[in-house]
């Protein structure tokens, strides 16, 4: 194996290089069966996801555009007893060649999530995909619809969903502890990568260890520039990432969206931001969302409309909710604030794994309700259990896709000065046609989204009905 890795690293960046034979196809796993898995993106968060999914399962293939990271992960898995797996730099070739896969883990830059995941899903392979779920709202809906229609196990990597404290906080809110909530604030200290910049001129030599063609993938081709896109700095570019909102709201909006049973927003807009640039997200932004009243699936009561404010960025001035909104005067660096007519809930931190009720004297003797949401055996364990026919993972695509559609709606507000009137079910900005090419987008030849036909037919019918005056009522469900 060591000799083969040296050969791999010494080969020029050619998509789809492979060196080991994969196992043969097997029957659908169940019970204590080991899953046959593959991993797309094995650096950064993909590294821990790869190890997490590989644990107790059989790795058939690794794929990464950076051959140094690929070799490093191969060595790590060998040390953990894994063997006889293929190495690739092109996920398309991997999925064409590797047979018998039960599950695939996708931990790549955002613009590759859906193209890679859909290639697996149309082959009836279960998918674990990192947050943000996808790069566009259309991709979110397509992945959700495909998982539903094909009855595929799925999970998004917003690990806070599996926190017992987050689930307790949901129960606290839904039990009425803080009363009716009409005002919501959600924020993060991100970005911690470059944003608000222009594309640099010129190009640099592509490193031998980097498959630039596969890294660009579905996005428009552009010259390689050292230290500008790969690695990690891609998040701030419209072509590759979803900015601070897309990166962190899948965590910080997670608790309130679930607890408040929020439906699709009916309106959202950019309240303020730093200078807007044509290719990158702003250094900071403040966005507003309006959510309509809805019927609680937990209590059957009518819940009031909610206005949400999103804040991100720190350019010497922290863009966070006003200190006066917090009864104890303490504003966490990131989190969410739910303001009810009986009190407030503050969830500090990135993942919603902690909370407190304020004012303190009001809740001094408060006891949380008896739990009704099942507690998690672990985020990846939920996914693998689902693959084997167990209960749905809590952040399966029915939940994760909806959450991500709500998150990515805010990104549309950066491309118009209008307050966007949003038809969520039909994915239409009713008064802002100029943002349509950010709801769905073109793909570079060879990297198109597969499996679009069913969703396109559903959307055509829905949009026709909406045009004829049909009313769509936003709903929120976890299946």
QUIFEN-V366517 format. One record per run of one state. SS is the DSSP state (@ for helix, = for strand, . for the rest). FROM is the first residue (numbers start at 1). LEN is the number of residues. If there is no record, write none. Layout:
ss->SS from->FROM len->LEN
ss->SS from->FROM len->LEN
//
This chain:
ss->. from->1 len->1
ss->@ from->2 len->8
ss->. from->10 len->26
ss->= from->36 len->5
ss->. from->41 len->4
ss->@ from->45 len->10
ss->. from->55 len->3
ss->= from->58 len->6
ss->. from->64 len->2
ss->= from->66 len->1
ss->@ from->67 len->13
ss->. from->80 len->6
ss->= from->86 len->3
ss->. from->89 len->2
ss->@ from->91 len->7
ss->. from->98 len->5
ss->= from->103 len->4
ss->. from->107 len->3
ss->@ from->110 len->12
ss->. from->122 len->4
ss->= from->126 len->5
ss->. from->131 len->6
ss->@ from->137 len->14
ss->. from->151 len->3
ss->= from->154 len->4
ss->. from->158 len->1
ss->@ from->159 len->4
ss->. from->163 len->1
ss->@ from->164 len->11
ss->. from->175 len->6
ss->= from->181 len->8
ss->. from->189 len->21
ss->= from->210 len->1
ss->. from->211 len->1
ss->@ from->212 len->5
ss->. from->217 len->16
ss->@ from->233 len->4
ss->= from->237 len->1
ss->. from->238 len->5
ss->@ from->243 len->10
ss->. from->253 len->1
ss->@ from->254 len->6
ss->. from->260 len->5
ss->= from->265 len->9
ss->. from->274 len->6
ss->= from->280 len->1
ss->. from->281 len->4
ss->= from->285 len->7
ss->. from->292 len->2
ss->= from->294 len->2
ss->. from->296 len->6
ss->= from->302 len->2
ss->. from->304 len->2
ss->= from->306 len->7
ss->. from->313 len->1
ss->= from->314 len->1
ss->. from->315 len->3
ss->= from->318 len->1
ss->. from->319 len->4
ss->@ from->323 len->3
ss->. from->326 len->9
ss->= from->335 len->6
ss->. from->341 len->3
ss->= from->344 len->5
ss->. from->349 len->7
ss->= from->356 len->3
ss->. from->359 len->20
ss->@ from->379 len->9
ss->. from->388 len->9
ss->@ from->397 len->19
ss->. from->416 len->4
ss->= from->420 len->4
ss->. from->424 len->4
ss->= from->428 len->2
ss->. from->430 len->3
ss->@ from->433 len->7
ss->. from->440 len->13
ss->@ from->453 len->15
ss->. from->468 len->12
//
